Amino acid sequence: MANKKLSDIQASNDPYDARSKERLKKNMERKIKKLFGSALYLFETMLRTEIEKNPELHREFKSELFRVGNRIIQNTKKELDCYNIQYVPVKIEFRTENEDE
């Protein structure tokens, strides 16, 4: 079986699907940023005294952490582009006892 290229994959032309994919990308980016921001907060909280002693190391760590996080976000977006994505909302119906009869 031959490997497919990204250009060989049929993409959906439905605008709703495109919006769903963009919404998913933004949600994934927000979650990844929150994850890395939380990690930085924990690092800064737990190692406050060491950070005060060596602010250059803190700047270097923070820069590297955000570089890695941004790379992960970009790779995630590229991977999501390989999929046809459609948001399927959950529909919940409530019935009263009188409706069952």
C-alpha positions in Angstrom: 0.0 0.0 0.0 1.5 3.3 -1.1 1.8 6.2 1.4 -0.7 9.0 0.9 0.5 12.5 0.6 -1.4 15.4 2.3 -2.3 16.7 -1.2 -3.9 13.3 -2.1 -6.4 13.4 0.8 -9.9 14.6 0.0 -10.7 17.5 2.1 -14.3 18.4 2.9 -15.6 21.5 1.2 -18.4 22.0 3.7 -18.0 25.3 5.5 -19.4 23.8 8.7 -16.7 21.2 8.7 -14.0 23.9 8.2 -15.4 25.9 11.1 -15.5 22.8 13.2 -11.8 22.1 12.5 -10.8 25.7 13.3 -12.8 25.5 16.5 -11.0 22.3 17.5 -7.6 23.8 16.6 -8.3 26.8 18.8 -9.6 24.6 21.7 -6.5 22.4 21.4 -4.2 25.4 21.3 -5.9 26.9 24.4 -5.5 23.6 26.3 -1.9 23.2 25.4 -1.1 26.8 26.4 -2.9 26.2 29.7 -0.9 23.0 30.3 2.4 24.8 29.7 1.4 27.9 31.6 0.4 25.7 34.6 3.7 23.9 34.4 5.6 27.2 34.5 3.5 28.4 37.4 4.2 25.2 39.4 7.9 25.5 38.6 8.0 29.1 39.7 6.0 28.4 42.8 8.1 25.4 43.9 11.5 26.9 43.1 11.0 30.6 44.0 14.2 30.9 46.0 16.3 29.3 43.3 14.7 31.6 40.7 15.6 34.6 42.8 19.2 33.4 43.0 19.5 32.8 39.3 17.1 34.8 37.2 19.0 34.1 34.0 18.3 30.3 34.4 14.6 31.2 34.9 14.5 33.2 31.7 16.2 30.4 29.8 13.9 27.8 31.1 10.8 29.9 30.4 11.9 30.6 26.9 12.7 26.9 26.2 9.3 25.8 27.7 7.4 28.2 25.5 9.4 27.2 22.4 8.5 23.6 23.0 4.9 24.4 23.7 4.6 26.5 20.5 6.2 23.7 18.5 3.7 21.2 19.9 0.8 23.6 19.0 2.1 24.0 15.4 2.6 20.2 15.0 -0.9 19.5 16.4 -2.5 22.0 13.9 -0.6 20.4 11.0 -1.8 16.9 12.1 -5.4 18.1 12.5 -5.2 19.4 8.9 -4.9 15.7 7.8 -8.4 14.9 9.1 -11.9 15.7 8.1 -13.4 16.9 11.3 -17.0 17.5 12.1 -18.5 18.7 15.4 -21.4 16.5 16.5 -23.3 18.2 19.2 -25.1 16.0 21.7 -28.8 16.2 21.7 -30.6 15.5 25.0 -34.3 15.1 25.2 -36.2 15.2 28.5 -39.6 13.5 28.7 -42.2 13.8 31.3 -44.1 10.8 32.6 -47.2 11.9 30.8 -45.5 11.6 27.4 -44.7 7.9 27.9 -48.4 7.0 28.0 
